[in-house]
Amino acid sequence: MTDVFLPTDKHELLKREKCKDFTNDQFAVFLHAIERFRLDPFSNQIYGIIRAKRLSVQTGIDGFRLVADRTKAYAGNDDPVYNDELRPTKATVTVYKFVGGQRCPFTASARWSQYCPKGNAGQMWERMPHLMLGKCAEALALRKAFPAELSGLYTADEMAQANTPAPPSDTSPPAATNPLADTNPPPPAQSGKHAMEKHPPKKVPTDEEIQKLFDSATSTTYLRYLLSQVLAAVPSLDRQDYWEKRIKLQILFRDGPPPQEQLQEVYAEHNDNVKHLTQLYGLIDLVSNSFYSPGQKAHWRETIANRIGELSPTTTTPAATE
């Protein structure tokens, strides 16, 4: 006879305290998950979330490790490897499992764009990006290594993005509305003496046109889209470098202000261009005092203003930008 993990006399208590919004069918599915994974719902080792009237069974990374460890085949894992130690956008974790007496690796990667939630829900991700990405990558690797034990179970970190609304449909304009797209398409095919005439050249956007689009950007999605179009439409490598730095700087602060130790590197990258420095000055000025202290902000304002004065003595100290 199979040992029951959650006694039936606890079912009513669980329904009342943890699952009051569940339908009878959803509650039955949740009970099945508790027995299958043998995790305690009262200590939040496992819990259910209703999204769009569907039940999602979740746990934390410790629950995944516990389920894997019980198999007696779990052979540990490596620390996460990040594509960028300062501001990671991808984490890779390798989990090991004994298969036929051999310690075999199972590797998986988690990407920032796929897991970081938007808005206030992403504050923890902004403060501890390495930890959050690493936990998602480890969960993916554990599920790959132990599919029979973990299929259908997800960590709260993996599902955090599902709790945030989808961005407005206009945050990433379709190619047809791309203001930097070629406005001179090839003419219809012709015969005779006009057949070999060259098509009109593509229109290269001016800095003023790009600046207008840059100033109107309201999301990181649009900024990334704008960057891709600028790199495709602007032939000058110097102009590409200029706009790439400006747009990436804006994205960096929109995604979450960089920590103080990274800010020095950001400053060093942009301290040879007055417009870049003016932009950085304004971005730092807009950051909440809870993230950069007033003293830290005053230090950077003074440092940037002094550098602007060195590069262009006639330029006045910049004001905060939006």
C-alpha positions as CSV (number, residue, x, y, z in Angstrom):
1,M,0.0,0.0,0.0
2,T,1.4,3.4,-1.0
3,D,2.2,5.7,1.9
4,V,0.0,8.8,1.9
5,F,2.0,12.0,2.2
6,L,-0.8,14.4,3.2
7,P,-3.4,12.8,5.5
8,T,-7.0,13.1,4.4
9,D,-7.9,14.9,7.7
10,K,-5.7,17.8,6.5
11,H,-7.5,18.2,3.2
12,E,-10.3,20.5,4.6
13,L,-7.7,22.7,6.4
14,L,-5.7,22.9,3.2
15,K,-8.7,23.8,1.2
16,R,-9.8,26.5,3.7
17,E,-6.4,28.1,4.3
18,K,-4.5,27.7,1.0
19,C,-6.9,26.8,-1.7
20,K,-10.1,28.7,-1.1
21,D,-10.4,29.9,-4.7
22,F,-9.8,26.5,-6.2
23,T,-12.6,24.5,-7.9
24,N,-13.1,21.0,-6.7
25,D,-11.3,19.7,-9.8
26,Q,-8.3,22.1,-9.3
27,F,-8.1,21.1,-5.7
28,A,-8.0,17.4,-6.7
29,V,-5.2,18.1,-9.2
30,F,-3.3,20.0,-6.5
31,L,-3.7,17.1,-4.0
32,H,-2.4,14.7,-6.7
33,A,0.7,17.0,-7.2
34,I,1.3,17.1,-3.4
35,E,1.3,13.3,-3.3
36,R,3.4,12.9,-6.4
37,F,6.1,15.4,-5.4
38,R,5.8,14.8,-1.6
39,L,6.2,18.5,-0.8
40,D,4.5,20.2,2.2
41,P,1.9,22.8,1.2
42,F,1.6,24.2,4.7
43,S,5.3,25.3,4.7
44,N,4.9,26.6,1.1
45,Q,7.2,23.9,-0.3
46,I,4.5,23.6,-3.0
47,Y,1.5,25.8,-3.8
48,G,-1.0,26.4,-6.6
49,I,-1.6,29.6,-8.5
50,I,-4.7,30.3,-10.6
51,R,-4.0,32.1,-13.9
52,A,-6.7,32.6,-16.5
53,K,-8.8,30.0,-14.6
54,R,-6.0,27.4,-14.9
55,L,-4.0,25.9,-12.1
56,S,-0.3,26.2,-12.1
57,V,1.6,24.1,-9.5
58,Q,4.8,25.8,-8.2
59,T,7.6,25.5,-5.8
60,G,10.9,27.1,-5.0
61,I,14.4,26.0,-6.1
62,D,14.8,24.3,-2.8
63,G,11.8,22.1,-3.6
64,F,13.4,21.1,-6.9
65,R,16.6,20.2,-5.1
66,L,14.7,18.2,-2.6
67,V,12.8,16.2,-5.2
68,A,16.1,15.5,-7.1
69,D,17.9,14.5,-4.0
70,R,15.3,11.9,-3.0
71,T,16.0,10.0,-6.3
72,K,19.5,9.2,-4.9
73,A,20.8,9.9,-8.4
74,Y,21.4,13.6,-8.0
75,A,25.1,14.3,-8.2
76,G,25.3,18.0,-7.5
77,N,25.7,20.9,-9.9
78,D,28.1,23.6,-11.0
79,D,27.8,27.3,-10.1
80,P,26.0,29.4,-12.7
81,V,28.0,30.7,-15.6
82,Y,27.0,34.2,-16.8
83,N,27.5,35.8,-20.2
84,D,28.3,39.1,-18.5
85,E,29.5,39.2,-14.9
86,L,28.5,42.9,-14.5
87,R,25.0,42.8,-16.1
88,P,24.1,39.3,-17.1
89,T,21.4,38.5,-19.7
90,K,22.0,34.7,-19.7
91,A,22.9,32.2,-17.0
92,T,23.9,28.6,-17.7
93,V,23.9,25.8,-15.1
94,T,25.0,22.2,-15.3
95,V,23.4,19.6,-13.1
96,Y,24.8,16.1,-12.7
97,K,23.0,12.8,-12.4
98,F,24.2,9.2,-12.0
99,V,23.1,7.2,-15.0
100,G,24.3,3.6,-15.1
101,G,26.9,4.4,-12.6
102,Q,28.3,7.4,-14.6
103,R,28.1,11.0,-13.5
104,C,26.4,12.7,-16.5
105,P,25.9,16.4,-17.1
106,F,22.6,18.1,-18.0
107,T,23.0,21.8,-19.0
108,A,20.4,24.5,-19.5
109,S,20.4,28.3,-19.9
110,A,17.9,31.0,-18.8
111,R,17.7,34.3,-20.5
112,W,16.8,37.7,-18.9
113,S,14.3,38.6,-21.7
114,Q,12.3,35.4,-21.1
115,Y,12.1,35.4,-17.3
116,C,12.5,38.8,-15.8
117,P,9.0,40.2,-14.9
118,K,8.2,43.8,-15.7
119,G,7.3,46.7,-13.4
120,N,7.5,46.4,-9.6
121,A,7.6,42.6,-9.8
122,G,11.0,42.9,-11.3
123,Q,12.6,44.8,-8.4
124,M,14.2,41.7,-7.0
125,W,15.6,40.8,-10.4
126,E,17.1,44.3,-10.7
127,R,18.8,44.1,-7.3
128,M,20.0,40.5,-7.6
129,P,20.2,39.6,-11.3
130,H,22.8,36.9,-10.9
131,L,20.8,35.0,-8.2
132,M,17.5,35.2,-10.0
133,L,18.8,34.1,-13.4
134,G,20.9,31.4,-11.8
135,K,17.9,29.9,-10.0
136,C,15.9,29.8,-13.3
137,A,18.8,28.1,-15.1
138,E,19.2,25.6,-12.3
139,A,15.5,24.7,-12.4
140,L,15.6,24.2,-16.1
141,A,18.7,21.9,-15.8
142,L,17.1,19.9,-12.9
143,R,13.9,19.4,-14.9
144,K,16.0,18.2,-17.9
145,A,18.0,15.8,-15.7
146,F,14.9,14.5,-13.8
147,P,11.9,14.8,-16.2
148,A,9.9,11.9,-14.6
149,E,10.2,13.6,-11.2
150,L,9.8,17.3,-12.1
151,S,7.7,17.5,-15.3
152,G,4.7,19.8,-14.7
153,L,6.3,21.5,-11.7
154,Y,7.7,25.0,-12.0
155,T,9.5,27.4,-9.6
156,A,8.0,30.7,-8.7
157,D,11.0,32.5,-10.3
158,E,10.3,30.8,-13.6
159,M,6.7,31.8,-13.5
160,A,7.2,35.4,-12.2
161,Q,6.8,36.9,-15.7
162,A,3.5,35.2,-16.2
163,N,2.1,37.4,-13.4
164,T,2.8,40.6,-15.3
165,P,0.6,41.9,-18.1
166,A,1.8,41.7,-21.7
167,P,3.2,45.0,-23.1
168,P,1.1,47.2,-25.3
169,S,1.0,46.0,-28.9
170,D,2.6,49.2,-30.1
171,T,5.8,48.8,-28.1
172,S,7.5,47.1,-31.0
173,P,6.4,48.6,-34.3
174,P,6.0,46.3,-37.2
175,A,8.5,46.7,-40.0
176,A,5.9,48.3,-42.3
177,T,5.7,51.3,-39.9
178,N,9.5,51.5,-39.3
179,P,10.4,55.2,-39.8
180,L,13.9,54.3,-40.7
181,A,12.9,51.8,-43.4
182,D,13.7,52.3,-47.0
183,T,11.1,54.8,-48.3
184,N,12.2,54.2,-51.9
185,P,11.2,50.7,-52.9
186,P,12.4,49.3,-56.2
187,P,10.1,50.4,-59.1
188,P,8.2,47.8,-61.2
189,A,10.2,45.7,-63.7
190,Q,10.7,47.5,-67.0
191,S,11.8,46.5,-70.4
192,G,13.8,48.3,-73.1
193,K,16.3,51.1,-72.4
194,H,15.0,51.6,-68.8
195,A,15.5,48.0,-67.8
196,M,19.0,48.5,-66.4
197,E,18.5,51.8,-64.6
198,K,19.5,51.7,-61.0
199,H,17.0,51.8,-58.2
200,P,16.9,55.1,-56.2
201,P,19.3,54.9,-53.3
202,K,18.1,54.2,-49.8
203,K,17.4,57.2,-47.6
204,V,19.9,57.5,-44.7
205,P,18.2,58.9,-41.6
206,T,19.7,62.1,-40.2
207,D,20.8,62.5,-36.6
208,E,17.8,64.8,-36.1
209,E,15.4,62.1,-37.2
210,I,17.0,59.5,-35.0
211,Q,17.0,61.9,-32.1
212,K,13.3,62.5,-32.5
213,L,12.6,58.7,-32.4
214,F,15.0,58.3,-29.4
215,D,13.2,61.0,-27.4
216,S,9.8,59.5,-28.1
217,A,10.8,56.0,-27.0
218,T,8.6,54.8,-24.1
219,S,10.0,51.3,-23.5
220,T,13.2,49.2,-23.7
221,T,11.5,47.0,-26.3
222,Y,11.2,50.0,-28.7
223,L,14.7,51.2,-27.9
224,R,16.1,47.8,-28.8
225,Y,14.1,47.9,-32.0
226,L,15.3,51.4,-32.8
227,L,18.9,50.3,-32.2
228,S,18.6,47.4,-34.7
229,Q,17.1,49.8,-37.3
230,V,19.8,52.4,-36.8
231,L,22.6,49.8,-37.2
232,A,20.9,48.6,-40.4
233,A,20.2,52.0,-41.9
234,V,23.3,54.1,-41.0
235,P,26.4,53.3,-43.0
236,S,28.8,55.4,-41.0
237,L,30.6,53.3,-38.4
238,D,31.3,56.4,-36.3
239,R,27.5,57.3,-36.2
240,Q,26.6,53.7,-35.5
241,D,29.0,53.7,-32.5
242,Y,27.6,57.1,-31.3
243,W,23.9,56.0,-31.4
244,E,24.7,52.5,-30.2
245,K,26.3,53.9,-27.0
246,R,23.5,56.4,-26.4
247,I,20.6,53.9,-26.9
248,K,22.3,51.2,-24.8
249,L,22.9,53.7,-22.1
250,Q,19.2,54.5,-22.0
251,I,18.3,50.8,-22.0
252,L,20.7,50.2,-19.1
253,F,19.0,52.7,-16.9
254,R,15.5,51.7,-18.0
255,D,16.2,48.1,-17.2
256,G,17.3,49.2,-13.7
257,P,20.0,51.6,-12.6
258,P,23.5,50.0,-12.5
259,P,25.1,49.5,-9.1
260,Q,27.7,51.9,-8.0
261,E,30.6,49.6,-8.8
262,Q,29.3,49.3,-12.4
263,L,28.6,53.0,-12.7
264,Q,32.4,53.8,-12.8
265,E,32.7,51.6,-15.9
266,V,29.7,53.2,-17.5
267,Y,31.2,56.6,-16.9
268,A,34.6,55.5,-18.3
269,E,32.9,54.3,-21.5
270,H,31.1,57.6,-22.1
271,N,33.5,60.2,-20.7
272,D,34.8,61.3,-24.1
273,N,31.6,62.7,-25.6
274,V,29.7,65.7,-24.2
275,K,26.2,64.4,-25.4
276,H,26.8,61.0,-23.8
277,L,27.9,62.7,-20.5
278,T,24.9,65.0,-20.6
279,Q,22.6,62.0,-21.0
280,L,24.3,60.1,-18.2
281,Y,24.1,63.2,-15.9
282,G,20.3,63.4,-16.5
283,L,19.8,59.6,-16.0
284,I,21.6,59.6,-12.7
285,D,19.7,62.6,-11.5
286,L,16.4,60.8,-12.1
287,V,17.3,57.7,-10.1
288,S,15.5,57.3,-6.8
289,N,17.4,58.4,-3.7
290,S,16.7,54.9,-2.3
291,F,19.0,53.4,-5.0
292,Y,21.7,56.1,-5.2
293,S,22.1,58.2,-2.1
294,P,22.0,62.0,-2.4
295,G,25.7,62.0,-1.6
296,Q,26.4,59.5,-4.4
297,K,24.3,61.5,-6.9
298,A,26.1,64.7,-5.9
299,H,29.4,63.1,-6.5
300,W,28.5,61.9,-10.0
301,R,26.9,65.2,-10.9
302,E,30.1,67.0,-9.9
303,T,32.3,64.5,-11.7
304,I,30.4,64.6,-14.9
305,A,30.0,68.4,-14.9
306,N,33.8,68.8,-14.4
307,R,34.5,66.4,-17.3
308,I,32.0,68.2,-19.6
309,G,33.8,71.4,-18.7
310,E,37.2,69.9,-19.7
311,L,35.8,68.7,-23.0
312,S,33.8,71.8,-23.8
313,P,34.5,74.9,-21.7
314,T,31.6,76.8,-23.2
315,T,29.0,74.1,-22.3
316,T,27.0,74.8,-19.2
317,T,26.3,72.2,-16.5
318,P,23.5,70.0,-17.9
319,A,20.0,69.8,-16.4
320,A,18.2,66.6,-15.6
321,T,16.9,64.8,-18.6
322,E,13.7,62.7,-18.9
